[in-house]
């Protein structure tokens, strides 16, 4: 298990649990919708100046669909809040992005409901004052659900527990007075824990439960990570023997662990598992062709000139692919407890 703490300028990943001093209130837990991904069900997303005047952006057609919720990836690799740009294969009576665009106004907040527990995303979190832009985006074609990005993580500590069959997601308001560590630091804490007996009974009827007290001491390794202007989080890891250092993006929306490598230097056992086109594709030639066909700012040639930007785009694509893969698995096997409800 691990948790993630972020502010506008700095961030920290905590391995083994979470530091109690990072949260301002109780940690609430809910099981993920998937056995492999950090996906929760959002049963409501409202937008307004106050809860009383807020407009519902997820207008589900049926009670069962609302109870299950819209699949929402808790994604530290996404900067903004990404909301559906369609009716989610007919599950919604509206298009959330269209309603948001029509109702957009400075000073308004979002309220996201997960497991019957509502979490506020304040205006100052999703509105970028320096650039006078919103950090809310429409979902790309083919994606059904939400991406809950840094606009949420800058308000809440999120714990990811993979010690059970299904991941368990914990959420608590972050303590904005917490001083992030400057160097890796190991400490022991008497942590409250997820209520396993209650969570294991849930399947389809997603509910959040508060943490239970535990007197067991737990070791938590607190590791600082680089916050790149609140858009991407980078950390250094050592891989292999002898250890080689790589800088990777900390991305809870991706199901893979990947680093850059020279294709020709890969071991034969790995090469044999990769598709043949992987070694015949000439990415440099593709970049040259792109450079001669258009002068738009997002050509492949300009992307290739920036490894950091390339990494950001790759991670974004992985998040979309991950959500699409989850959707495909649900179409094949059906959502737990919902008689084959696809998402």
C-alpha positions, 0 to 999 in steps of 0.5 A: 500500500502507498499514499500520495500527498500533493500541494501546488508546489511539492509532493510526497509518496508514502510507502507502507500506508500514510503519515497520520499528520498528513490528513486533517480528518478521518480516512474513508475507504471504498473498494475499487471497481476493478481487480487491477485498476484504481477505479471508483464509481462516481454516483454524482458530480455537481457544479455550482456556488453551493450544494443547494444550487449545484447542477447535477452533471451525471444524470443517470437514467436508472437507479442501478446505474447511479448506484454503480456510478461512472467509472473514475480513475484516481489518476495522479498522471492527469492534471485536470478533471476529465468529464464525459463528453457523451452520454456514456453509451446511453447511461446518462440523460445528458452530456456532462461536458456540455452542461459544464460549458453552459453553466461555467462561471468563476467561483463555482465548485464541484462536488464529487460523490464516491461511495455515498461520500461527497468530496468538494473540489473548490474553485481555486483547485480547478481554475488556473488563475495565472493563465485564466484557464479552467483545468476541466477537460472533455473526455476523448472519444472512446473513453467512458467515465472520468479521470480524477486528476491533480485538482483532486489530489491537491485537496485530499490524501489518497491511499492505494491499498493493494493487499487484498483481492481488489484494491482499496482506495482511501480518501481524507482531507489533506493537512495543508500545514504538513511539512513535506520531507526533503529527503527519504525518511522512514518512520513508524506510526500507529495507523488507523486501518481500512475496515476489511470485514465491511469492505469485503462484503461490498460488490456493486453497492459501493459505500465508503467506510471510515477507518478503524483504530489499530494499535499496530505500529506500521512503517511508512517510508516518506519519499519526496517527488518533484512536482512539475508545476502541478502537472506531472510528478517525477521520482527517481528509481533504481532498476537492475543489477548493477542499479541504474537510475531512471526518472519516471512519472508517478502515475496511478492511472497507468497499469504498467511500469515503463522506462525508456530503453534502446531497442537494440540493447534489450535482452533476447528473452524480452525481444522475443516477446515483443511484436515484430513491427516494434523493431521495424518502425522507424520513429525518426523517419516518422518525425521527419515526415511530420515536420515537412507536412505541418507547422502546427505546434503539436507535430511529432517532430516537436514532441520528439524534441522534448523527452519530458513532453513525450513522457507526458503524452505517453502517460496520458495515452496509457491512462486512456488505454487503461480505462478502455481496457477496463471497459472491454473487460466489463463488456465481456464479463459484466460489472460485479453484481449488476448482471452484465452492466457495461461501462 
